């Protein structure tokens, strides 16, 4: 569940930025940060990290093209 949510969220953001064909290993790399700025541990445990992940935006600003 978590990986699907993250994959869809990342795909949406990358599509908005025009970055297609980029791969990110979602559940085994510490590329996400919590609200306090610390890295979310990897691999992530489903549902234990969902709320922390969804609260933090992937980008500071997204401009519509």
N, C-alpha and C positions, 0 to 999 in steps of 0.2 A: 504494500500500500504506500509506504513512505517513498519508495523509489519511483513509483508511478507518479505520485504528486510532484516530487522534485523534478522528474524528467519533463513532465508537462509544463511546469512553471519555468524551467530553464529554457525549454524549446520556445515557449511564448516570448520570453525576453530576448533570446537570440534572434528569433524571427523579426521582432520589432527593431532590432539593431542592424539587421541585414547580415548577420553572421550565420551562415548556413553551412552544414557539414562539419561543425565542430563537435568533438566528442568529449564528454566529461564523465569520468567514472564516479558515479554518484555515491555509492554506499561504501567505498573503501578508501576514499581520499578525504583528508580534513580540509575541505575548501569552503566550508560554511562557518559563519561566526554567529554566536549568540548575541543577545542585546548587550551583554556586558563586554563584548569585544573578544571574548575567548573563543577558541576553535571548538566546534562540536566534535566530540570524539569519533574516531573511525575504527572499525565499521560502526554505523549507527544502528541502534536497536529500534525496530519498528515501534511506533506509537510513543515511545519514551522521549523521542526528540522532535516529533512532528510540530508541537506547539512552538517550541523554541525556533525551529526553522522557519515556520510560516510568519512569525512576527517580524523578522528582519528582512527588509527588501534586498533583492539581489543587486540593484543598482540605486545610486542616490537619486538619479533623475532619468526618466525615459521621455524622450521627445517624439511626438507623433510626426511621421514624415509626410 
